[in-house]
């Protein structure tokens, strides 16, 4: 079940969310996954994976989706789940550092915390990564640079300036550009807008005005290519401004087929949801997590016990050749 946290009338909203959740509880131990923001295709797909594995393992597994990509809402959500004494908490962090104190409280209460997209997280039990993060950022830059002819001005979007993985990818991409494509130029600090279609659209419009020679937008965050793509299309800049980035295939299909979005890379968020619940079940059952083990849905995994990271490489391109198949998978 998907829950949303509201800005206004916080007490009433929290009560409503509590009533909704209690009315829908199924038999089985509770596993709750707090995502960055509810209601967008990427996390809708993740929710399907969470629910699928919940049924398979007889767990009451569900997603909690804040109304905005607000770290404070995620903290409140985790606090509520600690109070409810759920069995395992999963989180896709908006701000890794802001969550550290509440993760410590969860651990003190005996509740394991599984993160996703937060490889340097403190206070968690394990983190699941579906890709090699440096390679992911570099792959986007390689495609981006090729489309730009390896020269020209560009800007970068991330979901927010505190999202751990988006900024790691941006760091890797920019470093690769500086090392390999000296004629390309980053003309502004990265913009933390790519979890909002509207903010991504407005930023693209503003950037075109501020930088008349803008040749490319590279975006990490699933709403970035959608908002920027709409701006590029509206201003007749398709083919003149290169747009590359990760997005939900069903949401960006039309823009990609029209040549507004050129390409991007992704992993399957449904599989990520399945992996979080599968790992939660393993923790509930007291199973040891070891390097090279086979985890259902992930396959053979690399396990770093020091950093508490479980990693596989599920990166796949989003292109005109792959988009129909990805959409058919419900992504």
N, C-alpha and C positions, 0 to 999 in steps of 0.2 A: 504493500500500500504506500502511496506517495503522500507525504505530509508537507505543508508549507507553513513557514513562520512569517508572521505579519508585522509590519512596522507600527501601525496605529493600534491603540488599545491592547497593549502587549499582554496584560493579564487575561483579558477575554480571549485573545488569540491562542495563548498557551493552553487555556482551559478547553477551547474548541478542539485544538489539535489533540489534546489528551483524550477527549471524548471520542473523537473519530478513531483514534488508535485503539482504545479499549474496546470499541464496538466491533472492530474488525479482527481482533486477535484470534489466532488459530491455536490449536494444541501444539505443544512443542516449545523448546527453549527459544528465547528471543535473541535474534541477531539483527542489529539496526545499522544501516550504512548511511552516514551523513555526507551528502555530496555538495559540490560547490554552489549549485543553484538548481532549483526544480523547474520542470516544464519545458526544457529544451531537448531536442532530439537525442543528443549524445547521452544524457543521463536517463532519458526515457528508455533507450536501448539497454543501458546498464541495469535499470530496474527490472527489465525482463529476465536478465541473467540472475539477478538476486532472487527473484520469485521462483524461477525454475529450479534452482538448487535448493531453495528452502523446502519446496515440495518433495524433492528427491530425498532430502535428509530428514524430513519431518521436523523442520525448524520453522519457527515463526520469523521468517526473514523478510525485512522490508526496508524501503528507502525513505530517508528524511530529506526533503528538498527545500532549503531556504528560498525566500522570494527574491533575494538579491545575493550577489556574490560578496557577502559581508562577513568578515571573520568573526565579528561579535555574535552574529546569528548562529554560526557554527559552534562557538563556545557554549552558548545557551542551550543548543540542541544536545551537545554532549553532556552538559550538566543535568539536563532533564533525564537523559538515558541512564546516567549513574544513579539518580534518585529512583528510577524505576527498577534498578538492579537487573538490567538486561545481562545476558550471558557474555556477549562479545559486541564490541563497537567497532565499526569500520568508518573511516573518514577519508575523503578526497580533499585535502586542505586548501583553503584559500590563503592562509597565512600560517606557515609552519610554526613560527615562534610564538604567535598568539595562542596556539593550542597547547603549548608545552605544559603550562600549569594544570589545565583541566585533564590532560592525559595522565599527569602524575597522580591526580585525584582518582582517576579511573583505576589505575594500577594499584593504588593503595586500597581501593575497594575490591580488589581481586578480579577486575574486569579487563581482559586482554584488549588491546587496541591494535587494529590492523589499518595501516594507511596504504594509499595508492597514489602514485605521482608525487612522492615526497621522500626521495632516497636519503636525504641527510636529516630526517626527522629525529627529534629527541622526544623521549617519553613514550614512544610506541613499543609494541611487542615485535611486530614484523611490518615490513613495507613490501608491497608487490609492484614490480616494474615489468611492463609488457614489452619493452623495447630497450635497446642500448641507447641511452639518452644523448650522448655526444654524437653518435652516428646519426641519430634522428635529426638533430639540429643541422648537422653538416649536409645530410641528404637534401633537406629543404633548400639550403643555400646553393648547393650544386645545381639543382633544377632552376632556381631563381636566377642565378648568375648566367646560366646558359641562355635563358629566355631574354635576359637584359643585354646579351652580347658582351657580358663581362665588363660593362662600364655604365656609369650614370648614377644619379642620385636616388636614394631609397630611404624608406622609413620602416620601422618594425613595431608590430603590435604584440602585446602579451595580454593574458587574461586580466591580471592586475600586477602591480609592481611587487606584490608579496607572494604570488603563487610560485612555489619553489621550482617546479619542473618547467613551466613556461619560460622563466628567466634563465634556467640552465640551458634550455634549447637555444634561446636567443643568444646567450653568451657563446655557445659553441658555433652557431651560425656566423655571428659577427667576427669571431676570431678566425674562422675559416676564410671569410671574405678578405680580411686584412692580410692573411698569409698568402692567398692565391689570386685575388682579384683586386690589385691596387688601383685600378681605374674606377672602381665602384666607391661611392661615398655615402655613408650614413649621415643624413642631414639634420637629424633631431634625436633627442633622447627617446627611448622606447615609450610607447603609449600603452597604458594599462586599461584597455577598453574592449578587449576581444572576447569578453563574456556577455557583451551586449550588442545586439544588432544596431540599435539606435546610436549608441556611442561610437561604434565602429564606422557607421555611415557619416556621422557629423565630423569625426576626426579626419576621414578621408577628404571630405569637402574642404575642410579648413586647410589641410596639408596641400591640396592642389592649389589653393589661393596663395599660401605662404611660400610654396616652392614651385614656381611655374615650370621648372625643368624636371620635376619629379618623374622618375621612370619606373619605380617599382614599390610595391607594398608587400612585405613579408610578414605573415601573421601566425602566431601561435595562440590558440584559443578558438573553439569551434564556431563562434559567432562572428569572428573577425572577417573571414572571407565573404560571409554573407552580407554584412553591412558595407564593407568596403566595395564589394562587387556591385551592389546596388548604386553606390555613388559613382563608380567608374562607368557603369552602363548609362546612368542618367545624364552624365556630362559628356557622353560620346567618346570616352577615353579607352574603350576596349581596343586592344592591339597597340595602344600607345603607352599605357601604364600596366606593367606586369604585375599580376596578383597570384601569389603562391601561398598556400597555408593549409593547415589541417581543418577539416570540417566534417559534419555528418553528411554522407553521400545523398540521402533523400532530401536534405534541406538545400544542398548546393548543386543538385543535378542539372537544373536548367541553366544556371550561370556557367557551369563547366562546359556543357554542350554548346552554349553560345560563344565560348571562347573568352569569357570575362575572367573566370578563374582558370588558370592554366593547369595546375596540378597541385597535389599535396600528398601527405603521407599520414597514415593512421594505424591504430590497432583496433580490434573489435571491442567496443565498450561492453557489449553483452558478455563476452568472454571474461572481461575484467570483473564484472559483477559476479559471474559464476565462480571465479577464482577466489574472491574475497569470502564468499560463503563456504566454499570448500575448505579453505584454510581455517575459517572459524570452526567448522565441524571437527577438523583435525585437532585444534587446540582444545575444544570441549572434550574430545575423546582422549586427550593426553598423549597424542602421537608426536614423536620426535621429528623435527624438520632437519633434514640432512642434505648436503651438497650432492647433486646428481640424482636425487630421488625423482620419481615420477609422480606428479600431482595431477589428478584427473582434470581434464580440460586445458591444462597447461603443457603437459608432457614433462620431459626432463628439465629440471631447473638448476640454475646456479645459485647457491646459497652462501652468503657472506654473513657468518654469525656475529662478527665484530660490529658490522654496520646494521645488521638485522634486515638485510635486503634479500629478497627472493626475486630472481630475474630470469626472464625468457626473452626471446627476440621474435615478436609477432608483427613487425612493421610490414605494411603493405602500401603500395602506391594507389592514389586515387587519380585515375586518368579516364579519358574517353573510352579506353579499352576495358577498364575494370568497373566503371561506375554502375552499369546495369546489374552486374552480378552482386555488387555490394548493396545496392538498393533492394534487390530481391531477397537478400538476407535480413531485411528489416532494419538496415542501418541508415 
